[in-house]
Amino acid sequence: SDGERAGLLADAETPQTTKHNSRWIAKRWRVVAALGAGACLLAMGVATRAVRSNEAALGANEDQVKRETIDARLKSVFGISLEDFAALVRDENDVQIAGKELYEKKKQYKRLQQMERAWEKTEAAALAKAREERELDAASAPLSTPQSDLISDSEPVEALVESETPVELESSNKTADAVGEREAPAEESSDGAADSIAVLKHTLEVPVKVLAREDKRHARRKLRRGVEAQLGAIEEYDDNEEIAEESSAILPVYFHTEKSGGTSLVLHTLELMNSDNDDVLGLINRVRSEDVMLDKDLRAKHALCPGSAMFLTTVWKAGTVWEPGHPRPLEDSTQENWEQCRLLSSHTGRELLRRTTELEAELGLSRPKILMGMFRDPAEYEQAAWRSELFMYHDLRAKLGWGKLAQTPLGSALTQEELKDFGADSKFAKIMLEDHCKAGLDKNFQTKKLLEDKWTSMKDNHDAIMALAKERVMELDWVGLTHRFDESACVLAYTLRRQPLSTSDSNYDRGSLLPATLRANHPHSGDHSEGAMDPGLKAKLYECNDLDAAVFKLAETRFEAKKTEMMETLQRAISASEQLRPIRGGGEHQMLDPKPYIDCMHQAGMGAA
């Protein structure tokens, strides 16, 4: 400053010293200014971070459109959501990185689940208490008949639940009158007896069976408000009165796994569900006789549901993208189509079912879902994949340098001889054991498809995979086996209460529709065998695909149980000369005569033999 300079001159400092000190003072002030600016920037950074602390780690609000687009692409290509992808590359315990918004939503969802469970327990307790009070009121009536007189020791209360007719009021009233004459005081024999008999009549007019039925109806209505009630919802009508009640039409849902006979199954199911629609039957015959995909036409005729396809993954509306707060719409999604469609299916069925559930909630619909799954022997599945040049094993094709089908078209990766050779020294054995099993590329593919929406996040947790796989197999209403397709078709017809159809024409014989150069990729129709395989090689493939082997064994057990249950029901109905009970939401064209199902199983057994 001027004052400092004057002081220096007054102390007889030389001009050179003055110049040097002035420069030092200037530098000092510049350092102070720089430090101040740095402190300001740091403060601004802290403030900005505080403002953005509630935003997701994947971007701010203005990047929401980009995040939704990336999420859609990840789902369509890799079958993984952006959220799951982010979980793979971040510390799950670091809430600051993951973002508090998603964290809070999960906490809120858990709280809602806890509240719902608490509400259900409260309602169940209230219902039980009400029933106890009714029973106590009946028991405490002065002239009520002793329980031992109404039900003997050899005939417990459950007998009333199973009984088809209520207790006769007339005989009960006589019993009550007799007891009244024996026990009631004389002065109350008139009014008291009348009141007690009224109580007894009220009790007997609502027998245990009626109470149980009302409880079942109430529980069913309550459960239908949630998503879980829509899964595995085949129900027979409780009595003839309920048949007249309006019920939402059932909706079969098939989770289509490639190379398991799924296209033949889809065509067979469409034929079962549309036997009254000549236009749909004409389209089905065209698919079987021409190398064409008519998914859009089948959706237009309400045979397939919006977004469904016979050959492809979920079909999203053309020209659309995911928008903030609005998931990408499904192709041909309208209120009318959702109300009338008869089959929901795609190669990404879990994703389609989730989106369907969301749309039904928006539209106010509630259709019970009949879940379906087809399973194949793991060794035969590997042969089928090889016959198709591993088209669905994307990682393995990349390892082999084949890339996508557009880069190495079907029929060009393997020779005709290589496609048929399943010996111990074959090219099939070398690639499947070395690149497929040891490298872990695309093994246990059927289990991966079964856990489609959960696989990425839990693929390294063997125990968790097995637990969820078992749960999903057990929740299926219909379980089919590729090597027992004809029997599976009979059980499906029974499950849906539809007229059984011959499977001789329902198998999709695409090989006959293709050029000779491609027929080796589709060698047969109606035969599960892909050719003889070396026994040692087969054992190694079972070991390699241990999850698939366990799931397939469980599916076989489940199939046998459902088949046995069906046959016992049919035999009882035939012995008693009775019809089958109709299923809720099965529509007007239900086949209730048990004989066609018996004939179907007989023909299937003859075909297998």
C-alpha positions in Angstrom: 0.0 0.0 0.0 1.1 3.7 -0.3 1.4 3.9 3.5 3.7 0.9 3.6 5.8 2.2 0.8 6.2 5.6 2.5 7.3 3.9 5.7 9.9 1.9 3.9 11.3 5.0 2.2 11.4 6.8 5.6 13.5 3.9 6.9 16.0 4.6 4.2 15.3 1.4 2.3 16.8 1.4 -1.2 14.5 1.5 -4.3 15.5 -2.1 -5.1 14.4 -3.4 -1.7 11.1 -1.5 -2.0 10.4 -3.0 -5.4 11.2 -6.5 -4.0 8.9 -6.2 -1.0 6.1 -4.8 -3.1 6.2 -7.9 -5.3 6.0 -10.1 -2.3 3.0 -8.3 -0.9 1.2 -8.7 -4.2 1.9 -12.4 -4.3 0.6 -12.8 -0.8 -2.7 -11.1 -1.6 -3.0 -13.3 -4.7 -2.6 -16.4 -2.6 -5.2 -15.2 -0.1 -7.6 -14.5 -3.0 -7.0 -18.0 -4.5 -7.6 -19.6 -1.1 -10.8 -17.6 -0.7 -12.1 -18.6 -4.1 -11.3 -22.3 -3.4 -13.2 -22.1 -0.1 -16.2 -20.7 -2.0 -16.1 -23.4 -4.6 -15.9 -26.0 -1.9 -18.9 -24.6 -0.1 -20.8 -24.5 -3.4 -19.9 -28.2 -4.0 -21.1 -29.2 -0.5 -24.4 -27.3 -1.1 -24.9 -28.9 -4.5 -24.3 -32.4 -3.0 -26.8 -31.7 -0.3 -29.4 -30.6 -2.8 -28.9 -33.8 -4.9 -28.7 -36.2 -2.0 -32.2 -37.4 -2.6 -31.6 -38.0 -6.3 -30.8 -41.4 -7.8 -27.1 -42.2 -8.4 -27.9 -42.8 -12.1 -28.7 -39.2 -12.9 -30.7 -36.1 -12.0 -34.3 -35.5 -12.9 -33.5 -34.0 -16.3 -31.9 -37.3 -17.2 -35.0 -39.4 -16.4 -35.8 -39.9 -20.1 -32.3 -41.2 -20.8 -32.5 -43.6 -17.8 -35.9 -44.9 -18.9 -34.6 -45.5 -22.4 -31.5 -47.3 -21.1 -33.7 -49.4 -18.8 -35.9 -50.5 -21.8 -32.9 -51.4 -23.9 -31.2 -53.4 -21.1 -34.5 -55.3 -20.5 -35.0 -56.1 -24.2 -31.4 -57.2 -24.9 -30.1 -58.6 -21.7 -33.2 -59.2 -19.7 -32.0 -57.1 -16.8 -33.4 -53.8 -15.4 -31.3 -50.7 -15.0 -31.8 -51.0 -11.2 -30.4 -54.5 -11.2 -27.5 -53.5 -13.4 -26.6 -50.7 -11.1 -26.7 -53.1 -8.2 -23.9 -55.1 -9.8 -21.5 -52.2 -9.9 -22.2 -50.4 -6.7 -21.9 -51.1 -3.0 -25.4 -52.1 -2.0 -24.9 -50.9 1.6 -23.9 -47.4 0.4 -27.2 -45.5 0.5 -25.5 -42.3 -0.6 -24.3 -43.9 -3.9 -27.5 -45.8 -4.5 -29.7 -42.8 -3.8 -32.2 -42.3 -1.1 -35.2 -42.1 -3.4 -35.2 -45.8 -4.3 -34.3 -46.7 -0.7 -37.3 -44.8 0.6 -39.6 -46.4 -1.9 -38.5 -49.9 -0.8 -39.0 -48.9 2.8 -42.5 -47.6 2.0 -43.3 -50.8 0.1 -42.2 -53.0 3.0 -44.3 -50.9 5.4 -47.3 -51.4 3.2 -46.7 -55.1 3.1 -46.5 -55.2 6.9 -49.7 -53.2 7.2 -51.4 -55.5 4.8 -50.4 -58.6 6.7 -51.4 -57.0 10.0 -54.8 -56.1 8.4 -55.3 -59.7 7.2 -54.5 -61.1 10.6 -56.9 -58.6 12.3 -59.7 -59.5 9.8 -59.1 -63.2 10.2 -59.2 -62.8 14.0 -62.4 -60.8 13.8 -64.0 -63.4 11.6 -63.0 -66.2 13.9 -64.3 -64.3 16.9 -67.6 -63.7 15.2 -68.0 -67.4 14.4 -67.1 -68.3 18.1 -69.8 -65.8 19.3 -72.4 -67.4 17.0 -71.5 -70.9 18.3 -71.6 -69.6 21.9 -75.0 -68.0 21.4 -76.3 -71.2 20.1 -74.8 -73.2 22.9 -76.0 -70.9 25.6 -79.6 -70.9 24.4 -81.8 -72.4 27.3 -83.6 -74.9 25.1 -80.9 -75.6 22.6 -80.2 -79.2 21.6 -77.0 -80.7 23.1 -74.2 -81.1 20.6 -74.0 -84.8 21.3 -77.6 -85.2 20.1 -76.9 -83.4 16.8 -73.6 -85.0 16.0 -72.4 -88.3 17.4 -68.8 -89.0 18.4 -68.3 -90.9 15.2 -69.5 -87.9 13.1 -67.4 -84.8 13.8 -68.2 -81.3 12.9 -66.3 -81.7 9.6 -69.0 -84.0 8.5 -71.3 -81.1 8.1 -68.8 -79.3 5.9 -68.7 -82.3 3.6 -72.5 -82.9 3.7 -74.4 -81.8 0.6 -77.7 -81.2 2.5 -78.4 -79.1 5.6 -79.7 -80.5 8.8 -83.5 -81.0 8.6 -85.2 -78.3 10.6 -88.3 -80.3 11.4 -86.6 -83.1 13.2 -84.3 -80.7 15.0 -87.2 -78.6 16.2 -88.9 -81.7 17.5 -85.7 -82.5 19.5 -85.5 -79.0 20.8 -89.2 -79.2 21.8 -88.6 -82.4 23.7 -85.6 -80.9 25.6 -87.6 -77.8 26.3 -90.4 -79.8 27.9 -87.9 -81.6 30.1 -85.8 -78.7 31.3 -87.6 -75.3 30.9 -89.3 -73.7 33.9 -93.1 -73.8 33.7 -93.5 -70.0 33.8 -91.2 -69.7 30.8 -92.5 -72.6 28.8 -94.3 -70.3 26.4 -92.3 -67.3 25.6 -88.9 -68.8 26.6 -89.4 -71.8 24.4 -90.4 -69.7 21.5 -87.3 -67.5 21.8 -85.0 -70.5 22.2 -86.5 -72.3 19.2 -86.0 -69.2 17.1 -82.4 -69.1 18.1 -82.0 -72.8 17.3 -83.7 -72.3 13.9 -81.3 -69.4 13.1 -78.4 -71.6 14.0 -79.5 -74.6 12.0 -80.4 -72.5 9.0 -76.7 -71.6 8.7 -75.0 -75.0 9.0 -71.3 -75.3 9.2 -71.0 -75.9 5.4 -72.7 -72.6 4.6 -70.4 -70.8 7.0 -67.4 -72.4 5.5 -68.5 -71.5 2.0 -69.1 -67.9 3.0 -65.7 -67.8 4.6 -64.2 -69.2 1.4 -66.0 -66.6 -0.8 -64.9 -63.8 1.4 -61.3 -64.9 1.3 -61.5 -65.3 -2.4 -62.8 -61.8 -2.9 -60.2 -60.4 -0.5 -57.4 -62.2 -2.3 -58.5 -61.0 -5.7 -57.6 -57.5 -4.7 -54.0 -58.5 -4.8 -51.7 -59.8 -7.6 -50.9 -63.1 -5.9 -54.5 -64.2 -6.0 -54.3 -64.1 -9.8 -51.6 -66.8 -9.9 -52.7 -70.4 -9.8 -56.4 -69.6 -9.6 -58.2 -72.7 -11.0 -61.2 -73.1 -8.8 -64.3 -75.3 -9.2 -67.7 -73.8 -8.3 -68.7 -74.6 -4.7 -72.3 -75.3 -5.6 -74.8 -74.9 -8.4 -76.0 -71.5 -7.1 -72.5 -70.1 -7.8 -72.5 -71.2 -11.4 -75.0 -68.4 -12.1 -72.7 -65.8 -10.6 -70.7 -63.7 -13.0 -67.0 -64.6 -13.0 -64.1 -63.1 -15.0 -62.8 -65.3 -17.7 -59.7 -67.3 -17.0 -56.5 -66.4 -18.8 -54.0 -69.1 -19.6 -50.4 -67.8 -19.2 -47.6 -69.8 -20.9 -44.0 -69.1 -20.1 -42.4 -70.1 -23.4 -39.0 -71.7 -23.2 -37.2 -72.1 -26.5 -36.8 -75.7 -27.9 -39.2 -77.3 -25.4 -42.1 -77.9 -27.8 -43.5 -74.5 -26.9 -44.7 -73.5 -30.4 -46.7 -76.7 -30.8 -48.1 -76.1 -27.3 -49.2 -72.5 -28.1 -50.9 -73.7 -31.3 -52.6 -76.5 -29.4 -53.8 -74.2 -26.6 -55.1 -71.6 -29.1 -57.1 -74.4 -30.8 -58.5 -75.5 -27.4 -59.5 -72.0 -26.4 -60.9 -71.0 -29.8 -62.8 -74.0 -30.9 -65.8 -71.8 -31.4 -64.0 -69.3 -33.7 -63.5 -70.4 -37.3 -61.4 -67.3 -38.1 -58.9 -68.2 -35.5 -58.8 -71.8 -36.5 -58.1 -70.7 -40.0 -55.1 -68.7 -38.9 -53.8 -71.6 -36.8 -54.0 -73.9 -39.9 -52.1 -71.3 -41.9 -49.3 -71.2 -39.3 -49.0 -75.0 -39.5 -49.0 -75.2 -43.2 -47.0 -72.1 -44.2 -43.7 -70.6 -42.9 -45.4 -67.5 -41.6 -45.9 -65.7 -38.3 -49.4 -64.4 -37.8 -49.1 -63.0 -34.3 -50.6 -59.7 -35.2 -53.6 -61.3 -36.8 -54.1 -63.6 -33.8 -54.0 -60.6 -31.5 -56.6 -58.8 -33.7 -58.9 -61.8 -33.3 -58.5 -61.8 -29.5 -56.8 -65.2 -29.6 -53.5 -63.8 -28.3 -53.4 -61.1 -25.7 -51.7 -57.7 -26.3 -47.9 -58.0 -26.4 -48.0 -61.8 -26.9 -46.2 -63.8 -29.6 -45.8 -67.4 -30.5 -42.1 -67.2 -31.6 -40.8 -63.9 -30.1 -40.2 -62.0 -26.9 -42.8 -59.5 -25.6 -44.0 -57.3 -28.4 -44.0 -53.6 -27.5 -45.9 -51.0 -29.4 -44.0 -50.0 -32.5 -42.3 -46.5 -32.5 -42.7 -46.1 -28.7 -40.1 -45.7 -26.0 -40.1 -45.8 -22.2 -41.2 -42.4 -20.8 -40.8 -41.1 -17.3 -43.6 -42.6 -15.1 -45.1 -44.4 -18.1 -43.8 -47.8 -19.1 -43.6 -48.7 -22.7 -47.1 -49.8 -24.0 -47.7 -53.3 -25.3 -48.7 -53.8 -29.0 -52.5 -53.9 -29.6 -53.3 -53.0 -25.9 -56.9 -51.9 -25.6 -59.6 -52.5 -23.0 -61.5 -54.8 -25.4 -58.5 -56.9 -26.2 -57.6 -57.4 -22.5 -61.2 -58.4 -21.7 -61.5 -60.9 -24.6 -58.0 -62.3 -25.3 -57.5 -66.0 -24.6 -53.8 -66.7 -24.2 -50.9 -64.7 -22.8 -47.5 -65.9 -24.0 -44.0 -64.9 -25.1 -40.4 -65.9 -24.7 -40.1 -63.3 -21.9 -43.3 -64.4 -20.1 -42.5 -63.1 -16.6 -42.0 -59.6 -17.9 -45.2 -59.8 -19.9 -47.2 -61.1 -16.9 -45.9 -58.2 -14.7 -46.8 -55.6 -17.3 -50.2 -57.3 -17.8 -50.9 -57.1 -14.0 -50.1 -53.4 -14.0 -52.4 -52.7 -17.0 -55.3 -54.7 -15.5 -55.0 -52.6 -12.4 -55.2 -49.5 -14.5 -58.2 -50.8 -16.5 -60.0 -52.2 -13.5 -59.8 -55.8 -14.7 -59.2 -59.0 -12.7 -58.8 -62.2 -14.7 -57.6 -65.3 -12.9 -54.4 -66.5 -14.4 -53.8 -70.2 -15.3 -50.0 -70.6 -15.2 -48.4 -73.1 -17.6 -44.9 -74.5 -18.0 -43.3 -77.1 -20.3 -40.1 -78.9 -19.3 -37.6 -81.0 -21.2 -35.0 -83.6 -20.3 -31.7 -81.6 -19.9 -29.6 -83.8 -22.2 -32.3 -83.8 -25.0 -32.5 -80.0 -24.5 -28.8 -79.7 -25.2 -29.3 -81.7 -28.4 -32.2 -79.5 -29.5 -30.1 -76.4 -28.9 -27.3 -78.0 -31.0 -29.7 -78.8 -33.8 -30.7 -75.1 -33.8 -27.0 -74.1 -33.8 -27.3 -72.7 -30.3 -29.3 -69.8 -31.5 -30.5 -68.9 -27.9 -27.1 -69.5 -26.3 -25.8 -66.0 -27.0 -22.7 -66.1 -24.9 -21.6 -69.4 -26.3 -22.2 -68.3 -29.9 -20.1 -65.3 -29.2 -17.3 -67.4 -27.8 -17.4 -69.6 -30.9 -17.3 -66.6 -33.2 -20.7 -67.2 -34.6 -22.3 -64.0 -33.3 -26.0 -63.4 -33.9 -28.1 -65.2 -36.5 -27.7 -62.2 -38.8 -23.9 -62.8 -38.8 -24.0 -66.6 -39.0 -27.4 -67.6 -40.4 -29.1 -70.9 -39.4 -27.7 -73.7 -41.5 -24.2 -72.3 -42.0 -22.4 -72.8 -38.7 -22.4 -76.7 -38.7 -22.5 -79.3 -41.4 -25.3 -81.9 -41.8 -23.0 -84.6 -40.3 -22.0 -82.4 -37.3 -25.7 -81.7 -36.5 -26.4 -85.4 -36.1 -23.3 -86.7 -34.3 -23.6 -86.9 -30.5 -20.8 -89.3 -29.9 -18.1 -89.0 -27.3 -15.5 -87.6 -29.8 -18.0 -85.4 -31.7 -17.8 -81.7 -32.2 -20.9 -81.5 -30.1 -19.1 -83.2 -27.2 -16.0 -81.0 -27.5 -17.9 -77.6 -27.6 -20.5 -78.6 -25.0 -18.0 -79.9 -22.4 -15.3 -77.4 -22.9 -17.0 -74.1 -23.9 -20.4 -74.7 -22.5 -19.8 -76.6 -19.2 -16.3 -75.7 -18.1 -16.6 -72.0 -19.1 -20.1 -71.9 -17.7 -21.6 -70.3 -20.8 -25.4 -70.6 -21.0 -25.7 -73.7 -18.9 -28.9 -74.5 -16.9 -30.8 -72.5 -19.5 -34.2 -73.9 -18.6 -33.8 -72.7 -15.0 -32.6 -69.4 -16.2 -35.8 -69.0 -18.2 -37.9 -70.1 -15.2 -36.3 -67.4 -13.1 -36.2 -64.9 -15.9 -36.8 -61.8 -13.9 -34.6 -62.8 -10.9 -31.7 -64.7 -12.6 -29.2 -61.9 -13.0 -29.3 -60.9 -9.3 -29.1 -64.4 -7.9 -27.3 -66.5 -10.5 -24.3 -67.1 -8.2 -26.5 -68.2 -5.2 -27.1 -71.9 -5.9 -29.4 -72.5 -2.9 -31.5 -69.4 -3.5 -32.0 -70.4 -7.1 -33.1 -73.9 -6.2 -35.6 -72.6 -3.6 -37.2 -70.1 -6.0 -37.2 -72.6 -8.9 -39.1 -75.1 -6.7 -41.5 -72.4 -5.7 -42.2 -71.5 -9.3 -42.7 -75.0 -10.5 -45.1 -75.7 -7.6 -47.2 -72.6 -8.4 -47.9 -73.8 -12.0 -51.5 -75.0 -12.6 -50.4 -77.1 -15.5 -47.0 -78.8 -15.9 -46.1 -80.4 -19.3 -43.3 -82.6 -20.3 -41.9 -82.5 -23.9 -41.3 -86.3 -24.1 -44.9 -86.9 -22.9 -46.6 -84.2 -25.0 -49.7 -86.2 -25.8 -50.5 -87.0 -22.2 -49.7 -83.4 -21.3 -52.2 -82.2 -23.9 -54.9 -84.4 -22.3 -54.2 -83.0 -18.8 -54.3 -79.4 -20.3 -57.7 -80.0 -21.8 -59.0 -81.3 -18.5 -57.4 -78.4 -16.6 -59.2 -75.9 -18.9 -62.3 -78.1 -19.2 -62.1 -78.1 -23.0 -62.9 -80.8 -25.5 -59.7 -82.8 -25.9 -58.1 -82.6 -29.4 -55.9 -84.9 -31.2 -52.2 -83.9 -31.1 -51.4 -85.6 -34.5 -51.9 -82.2 -36.2 -51.0 -79.8 -33.5 -47.2 -80.4 -33.5 -45.5 -77.6 -35.4 -43.5 -79.4 -38.1 -41.5 -76.4 -39.3 -38.9 -78.7 -40.9 -41.4 -79.6 -43.7 -41.9 -75.9 -44.5 -38.2 -75.1 -44.9 -35.7 -75.7 -47.7 -33.8 -79.0 -47.6 -30.6 -77.2 -46.4 -32.4 -76.3 -43.1 -34.4 -79.4 -42.4 -31.6 -80.9 -40.3 -32.1 -78.1 -37.9 -35.8 -79.1 -37.5 -35.6 -82.9 -38.0 -39.0 -84.1 -36.7 -42.4 -83.4 -35.3 -44.2 -85.4 -32.6 -41.0 -87.1 -31.5 -38.9 -85.8 -28.6 -35.8 -87.8 -29.5 -33.0 -85.9 -31.1 -30.9 -89.0 -31.8 -28.7 -91.4 -29.8 -26.1 -89.9 -27.5 -23.0 -91.5 -25.8 -24.1 -92.5 -22.3 -20.9 -91.1 -20.7 -21.5 -87.8 -22.4 -25.1 -87.7 -21.4 -24.1 -88.2 -17.7 -21.6 -85.3 -17.9 -24.3 -83.0 -19.4 -26.7 -83.9 -16.6 -24.0 -83.0 -14.1 -23.1 -79.8 -16.0 -26.8 -78.7 -15.9 -27.5 -79.8 -12.4 -30.1 -77.1 -11.8 -32.0 -78.0 -14.9 -31.8 -81.7 -13.9 -33.3 -80.9 -10.5 -36.1 -78.8 -11.9 -36.9 -81.4 -14.5 -37.2 -84.1 -11.9 -39.5 -81.9 -9.8 -41.6 -81.2 -12.9 -41.9 -84.9 -13.6 -43.1 -85.5 -10.0 -45.6 -82.6 -10.3 -46.9 -83.9 -13.7 -47.4 -87.4 -12.3 -49.3 -86.0 -9.2 -51.6 -83.9 -11.4 -52.2 -86.8 -13.8 -53.1 -89.2 -10.9 -55.4 -86.6 -9.3 -57.1 -86.1 -12.7 -57.6 -89.8 -13.3 -59.0 -90.4 -9.8 -61.5 -87.6 -10.3 -62.6 -88.9 -13.7 -63.0 -92.5 -12.4 -65.1 -91.3 -9.5 -67.3 -89.3 -11.8 -67.8 -92.2 -14.2 -68.5 -94.7 -11.4 -71.2 -92.3 -10.0 -72.5 -91.4 -13.4 -71.9 -87.8 -12.7 -70.5 -84.8 -14.6 -67.4 -82.9 -13.7 -67.7 -79.7 -11.8 -67.2 -76.6 -14.0 -64.3 -74.3 -13.2 -64.8 -70.7 -12.3 -64.4 -68.4 -15.3 -64.3 -71.3 -17.7 -67.0 -70.0 -19.9 -70.0 -71.6 -21.7 -68.0 -74.3 -23.7 -66.7 -76.4 -20.8 -66.5 -80.1 -21.4 -67.9 -81.8 -18.2 -68.3 -85.3 -19.5 -65.4 -87.3 -18.1 -65.3 -89.9 -20.8 -63.5 -87.8 -23.5 -60.6 -87.2 -21.1 -60.4 -90.9 -20.4 -60.3 -91.7 -24.1 -57.7 -89.0 -24.7 -55.4 -90.6 -22.1 -56.0 -94.0 -23.5 -55.0 -92.8 -27.0 -51.9 -91.0 -25.6 -50.8 -94.2 -23.9 -51.2 -96.2 -27.0 -49.2 -93.6 -28.9 -46.4 -93.7 -26.3 -46.4 -97.5 -26.5 
